[in-house]
């Protein structure tokens, strides 16, 4: 069975495990950075972090450095949205207004932005709980240890409550960050509201010229701030990352739409292949685009010779990506509209995927069992399916793997025939 056809080098994102082919539509792998301590990650980044490169991260985790710019044709394609429509890019590259008035609670008054390096502004309120106190303690620590970075906290709310938070920051000898009491709301109006942020605590980062280079919720900005503090942040690269991220979503929608029109008879398979080819050229490392073209060739285009030849090209491009190899096998034996199933091709791809996983992954074992089933060998199919079930978790994915075993042993479907579609009641 399949998981999402991930791009080369991406982490595995378990996909639907049922036999319902409609649940096999690829979704974007979500790459997570982990919850690192803010100060620790900043200091580490200042010493050793390399620029981020490769596939587009989630926008607010993006951290591409100031190395040679990465070519991102998808970010400049027709599928990329207008930057002015994206909240993530609001004010990016724009000069921030001068420091507005406010009452200093801790540290020297803020009269000008730092021109020796970045400025990191942390907006917060004592009425917002969570990790705010931890963030403030770490913000102060960064400001002390990185001389080029100016860290300022901007607090809204009653001064006594603000001071209570600052007086009880975690740590043995916690330092208080330089703190402005935004008693008139001027900081919020002129800076935070200008970025469109409404969630606290929030951060806004400025470069040495006073331009906004990043903003986002504090809880999801760890890696971005690490790169800002270490001098490895580029607002232009960030803008491209964000545009590419949303362009990929739009491109996926466009491909799904043209395939839908093919099914309705208002477009031809050639139209769908043309869109797939366009997206592959824009996004060559995205294996899901290539799998989509493979699917068209072996189904609606009814061109198995070209389809399986193209499948081997995909396998040659991604020889170590078990997700893509597994998808090539699974789609061959599971899509209902395949006119000619090349079961030798499916077996080869499935075995290669399982070799990479050491025959220990339930999804690739599930696919191998399906290949044997479609070859008419019920005994081998059941043997491998039992191994898949033994490794399947107690989730809706696992329910589908167990349903496949029931289909092979229940006598209501014959070897060589597709089992009926299944959808777990636990599937969200």
BAFITOR-8162 format. One record per residue (C-alpha): x negated, y negated, z; residue number from 1. Coordinates in steps of 0.2 Angstrom, whole numbers. Layout:
BEGIN
<<X,Y,Z>,NUM> ...
END
This chain:
BEGIN
<<0,0,0>,1> <<-5,-18,-1>,2> <<-10,-33,9>,3> <<-12,-50,1>,4> <<-24,-50,-13>,5> <<-37,-61,-4>,6> <<-50,-72,-12>,7> <<-68,-66,-12>,8> <<-75,-68,5>,9> <<-59,-72,14>,10> <<-54,-63,30>,11> <<-41,-49,29>,12> <<-23,-55,31>,13> <<-12,-39,33>,14> <<2,-39,20>,15> <<19,-31,20>,16> <<18,-12,22>,17> <<35,-7,15>,18> <<39,1,-1>,19> <<50,-13,-6>,20> <<40,-20,-20>,21> <<49,-37,-18>,22> <<40,-39,-1>,23> <<23,-38,-10>,24> <<22,-56,-16>,25> <<5,-63,-11>,26> <<5,-77,2>,27> <<-10,-88,6>,28> <<-22,-81,18>,29> <<-23,-92,33>,30> <<-40,-95,39>,31> <<-42,-99,57>,32> <<-57,-106,66>,33> <<-54,-100,83>,34> <<-52,-111,99>,35> <<-69,-117,103>,36> <<-73,-129,117>,37> <<-73,-146,109>,38> <<-89,-153,117>,39> <<-98,-137,115>,40> <<-94,-136,96>,41> <<-98,-154,94>,42> <<-115,-153,101>,43> <<-119,-136,92>,44> <<-113,-145,76>,45> <<-125,-159,79>,46> <<-140,-147,80>,47> <<-136,-133,68>,48> <<-119,-134,59>,49> <<-120,-132,40>,50> <<-107,-140,28>,51> <<-92,-129,25>,52> <<-90,-123,8>,53> <<-80,-110,-2>,54> <<-62,-108,-1>,55> <<-50,-122,5>,56> <<-47,-121,24>,57> <<-31,-127,32>,58> <<-32,-146,29>,59> <<-34,-152,47>,60> <<-48,-139,50>,61> <<-58,-144,35>,62> <<-76,-149,38>,63> <<-86,-150,22>,64> <<-102,-160,24>,65> <<-111,-173,14>,66> <<-121,-161,3>,67> <<-119,-161,-16>,68> <<-100,-162,-19>,69> <<-91,-146,-23>,70> <<-82,-145,-40>,71> <<-64,-143,-36>,72> <<-54,-143,-52>,73> <<-38,-138,-44>,74> <<-39,-154,-33>,75> <<-38,-164,-49>,76> <<-26,-153,-59>,77> <<-8,-157,-63>,78> <<-3,-146,-48>,79> <<-11,-158,-35>,80> <<1,-170,-27>,81> <<0,-189,-26>,82> <<-12,-192,-12>,83> <<-1,-206,-6>,84> <<13,-193,-2>,85> <<2,-183,10>,86> <<2,-187,28>,87> <<-15,-179,30>,88> <<-22,-192,19>,89> <<-14,-208,25>,90> <<-27,-221,28>,91> <<-41,-210,24>,92> <<-55,-221,16>,93> <<-47,-237,22>,94> <<-55,-249,34>,95> <<-47,-248,51>,96> <<-41,-265,59>,97> <<-53,-273,71>,98> <<-51,-266,89>,99> <<-34,-273,96>,100> <<-32,-280,113>,101> <<-30,-269,128>,102> <<-35,-268,146>,103> <<-51,-258,150>,104> <<-49,-245,164>,105> <<-67,-237,161>,106> <<-82,-244,152>,107> <<-86,-260,142>,108> <<-73,-269,132>,109> <<-71,-263,114>,110> <<-75,-278,103>,111> <<-82,-270,87>,112> <<-83,-253,80>,113> <<-99,-243,81>,114> <<-110,-247,67>,115> <<-124,-234,71>,116> <<-112,-219,68>,117> <<-95,-212,69>,118> <<-82,-218,81>,119> <<-70,-205,88>,120> <<-53,-212,96>,121> <<-43,-201,107>,122> <<-25,-207,109>,123> <<-16,-199,124>,124> <<-3,-201,138>,125> <<-3,-195,156>,126> <<15,-188,152>,127> <<8,-176,139>,128> <<1,-160,147>,129> <<-8,-146,139>,130> <<-27,-148,137>,131> <<-27,-167,138>,132> <<-38,-168,154>,133> <<-50,-155,146>,134> <<-51,-165,130>,135> <<-55,-181,139>,136> <<-69,-173,150>,137> <<-77,-166,134>,138> <<-75,-183,125>,139> <<-84,-192,139>,140> <<-98,-178,138>,141> <<-100,-180,119>,142> <<-101,-199,121>,143> <<-115,-197,134>,144> <<-125,-184,125>,145> <<-124,-190,107>,146> <<-130,-208,106>,147> <<-125,-211,88>,148> <<-106,-207,92>,149> <<-95,-219,101>,150> <<-80,-210,110>,151> <<-66,-220,116>,152> <<-50,-214,124>,153> <<-34,-225,122>,154> <<-21,-221,135>,155> <<-2,-226,135>,156> <<9,-226,151>,157> <<8,-233,168>,158> <<-10,-237,174>,159> <<-9,-228,191>,160> <<-4,-211,181>,161> <<-18,-214,169>,162> <<-31,-217,183>,163> <<-25,-201,192>,164> <<-29,-191,176>,165> <<-46,-199,174>,166> <<-50,-196,193>,167> <<-46,-178,192>,168> <<-54,-173,176>,169> <<-61,-155,176>,170> <<-79,-151,179>,171> <<-91,-153,194>,172> <<-97,-170,189>,173> <<-85,-175,176>,174> <<-89,-191,168>,175> <<-74,-203,163>,176> <<-73,-208,145>,177> <<-73,-226,140>,178> <<-54,-229,142>,179> <<-43,-243,135>,180> <<-26,-245,143>,181> <<-15,-248,128>,182> <<-3,-258,139>,183> <<4,-269,125>,184> <<5,-254,112>,185> <<-6,-264,100>,186> <<-18,-249,98>,187> <<-4,-237,94>,188> <<4,-249,82>,189> <<-11,-255,72>,190> <<-21,-238,72>,191> <<-11,-223,77>,192> <<5,-228,68>,193> <<-4,-233,53>,194> <<-10,-215,51>,195> <<7,-208,53>,196> <<4,-198,68>,197> <<17,-195,81>,198> <<10,-181,92>,199> <<-2,-184,107>,200> <<-16,-181,110>,201> <<-22,-187,93>,202> <<-38,-192,86>,203> <<-44,-204,73>,204> <<-62,-204,67>,205> <<-70,-219,59>,206> <<-87,-220,50>,207> <<-101,-232,53>,208> <<-92,-244,41>,209> <<-76,-244,51>,210> <<-67,-233,38>,211> <<-54,-220,43>,212> <<-62,-203,38>,213> <<-51,-191,48>,214> <<-35,-190,59>,215> <<-25,-176,66>,216> <<-18,-168,82>,217> <<-32,-165,95>,218> <<-28,-147,97>,219> <<-32,-143,79>,220> <<-46,-154,75>,221> <<-61,-146,83>,222> <<-71,-141,68>,223> <<-67,-157,59>,224> <<-73,-167,74>,225> <<-89,-156,75>,226> <<-93,-161,57>,227> <<-89,-179,60>,228> <<-100,-180,76>,229> <<-115,-171,67>,230> <<-115,-182,52>,231> <<-109,-168,40>,232> <<-92,-175,36>,233> <<-86,-182,20>,234> <<-70,-191,18>,235> <<-70,-188,-1>,236> <<-73,-169,1>,237> <<-59,-169,14>,238> <<-47,-177,2>,239> <<-52,-164,-11>,240> <<-49,-150,1>,241> <<-32,-156,6>,242> <<-27,-159,-12>,243> <<-33,-142,-17>,244> <<-24,-134,-3>,245> <<-7,-141,-8>,246> <<-11,-139,-27>,247> <<-13,-120,-24>,248> <<4,-120,-16>,249> <<12,-129,-31>,250> <<3,-118,-43>,251> <<9,-102,-34>,252> <<27,-109,-36>,253> <<24,-113,-54>,254> <<18,-95,-58>,255> <<33,-88,-48>,256> <<45,-99,-58>,257> <<39,-94,-75>,258> <<40,-76,-70>,259> <<58,-79,-64>,260> <<62,-86,-81>,261> <<54,-71,-90>,262> <<66,-60,-80>,263> <<81,-71,-85>,264> <<76,-71,-103>,265> <<72,-90,-104>,266> <<53,-88,-106>,267> <<42,-74,-113>,268> <<28,-64,-105>,269> <<16,-74,-116>,270> <<22,-90,-107>,271> <<19,-82,-91>,272> <<2,-76,-96>,273> <<-2,-93,-102>,274> <<2,-101,-85>,275> <<-8,-87,-76>,276> <<-23,-90,-87>,277> <<-22,-109,-83>,278> <<-22,-106,-65>,279> <<-36,-93,-66>,280> <<-47,-106,-75>,281> <<-43,-119,-61>,282> <<-45,-106,-47>,283> <<-57,-92,-53>,284> <<-61,-86,-35>,285> <<-42,-83,-31>,286> <<-40,-65,-34>,287> <<-21,-66,-32>,288> <<-20,-76,-49>,289> <<-29,-62,-58>,290> <<-18,-49,-50>,291> <<-3,-59,-56>,292> <<-9,-58,-74>,293> <<-12,-39,-72>,294> <<6,-37,-66>,295> <<13,-46,-81>,296> <<3,-36,-93>,297> <<8,-19,-86>,298> <<26,-24,-83>,299> <<35,-38,-94>,300> <<22,-39,-107>,301> <<22,-20,-109>,302> <<4,-20,-114>,303> <<-4,-6,-103>,304> <<-20,-5,-114>,305> <<-24,-24,-111>,306> <<-17,-23,-93>,307> <<-28,-9,-87>,308> <<-43,-16,-96>,309> <<-40,-32,-87>,310> <<-38,-23,-71>,311> <<-56,-16,-73>,312> <<-62,-33,-76>,313> <<-54,-39,-60>,314> <<-62,-24,-51>,315> <<-79,-29,-58>,316> <<-77,-47,-52>,317> <<-72,-41,-34>,318> <<-81,-25,-31>,319> <<-82,-27,-13>,320> <<-65,-34,-10>,321> <<-54,-19,-4>,322> <<-38,-30,-4>,323> <<-39,-33,-22>,324> <<-44,-15,-27>,325> <<-30,-9,-16>,326> <<-18,-21,-24>,327> <<-23,-15,-42>,328> <<-19,3,-36>,329> <<-3,-1,-27>,330> <<4,-12,-41>,331> <<1,2,-53>,332> <<10,15,-43>,333> <<24,4,-35>,334> <<30,-9,-46>,335> <<46,-3,-53>,336> <<45,-10,-70>,337> <<28,-3,-75>,338> <<31,6,-92>,339> <<15,16,-92>,340> <<7,21,-75>,341> <<-12,24,-77>,342> <<-13,36,-62>,343> <<-32,39,-65>,344> <<-35,20,-64>,345> <<-24,19,-48>,346> <<-34,34,-40>,347> <<-51,26,-44>,348> <<-46,9,-37>,349> <<-38,17,-22>,350> <<-53,28,-18>,351> <<-65,13,-20>,352> <<-54,3,-8>,353> <<-54,17,5>,354> <<-73,20,3>,355> <<-75,2,8>,356> <<-64,4,23>,357> <<-71,21,28>,358> <<-54,29,25>,359> <<-48,21,42>,360> <<-36,8,36>,361> <<-18,12,36>,362> <<-13,1,21>,363> <<-26,8,10>,364> <<-22,26,15>,365> <<-4,22,12>,366> <<-8,17,-6>,367> <<-19,33,-8>,368> <<-4,44,-3>,369> <<7,35,-15>,370> <<-5,38,-29>,371> <<-5,57,-25>,372> <<14,56,-24>,373> <<16,48,-41>,374> <<4,61,-48>,375> <<16,75,-42>,376> <<6,82,-28>,377> <<17,81,-13>,378> <<5,91,-1>,379> <<-9,79,-4>,380> <<3,64,-3>,381> <<9,70,14>,382> <<-8,74,21>,383> <<-14,56,17>,384> <<2,48,23>,385> <<1,57,40>,386> <<-17,49,42>,387> <<-9,32,37>,388> <<5,34,50>,389> <<-8,39,63>,390> <<-16,22,61>,391> <<-1,12,58>,392> <<4,-1,72>,393> <<21,-2,81>,394> <<26,-16,70>,395> <<37,-19,55>,396> <<22,-15,44>,397> <<20,1,53>,398> <<39,5,51>,399> <<37,4,32>,400> <<22,16,32>,401> <<32,28,43>,402> <<47,26,31>,403> <<36,32,17>,404> <<31,48,26>,405> <<50,51,29>,406> <<53,49,10>,407> <<39,61,6>,408> <<45,74,18>,409> <<64,71,18>,410> <<68,80,1>,411> <<79,65,-5>,412> <<65,60,-18>,413> <<55,71,-29>,414> <<36,70,-32>,415> <<33,58,-46>,416> <<48,47,-42>,417> <<47,30,-33>,418> <<55,31,-15>,419> <<70,19,-13>,420> <<66,1,-7>,421> <<64,0,12>,422> <<65,-15,23>,423> <<62,-14,42>,424> <<75,-21,53>,425> <<61,-29,63>,426> <<54,-39,48>,427> <<56,-57,51>,428> 
END
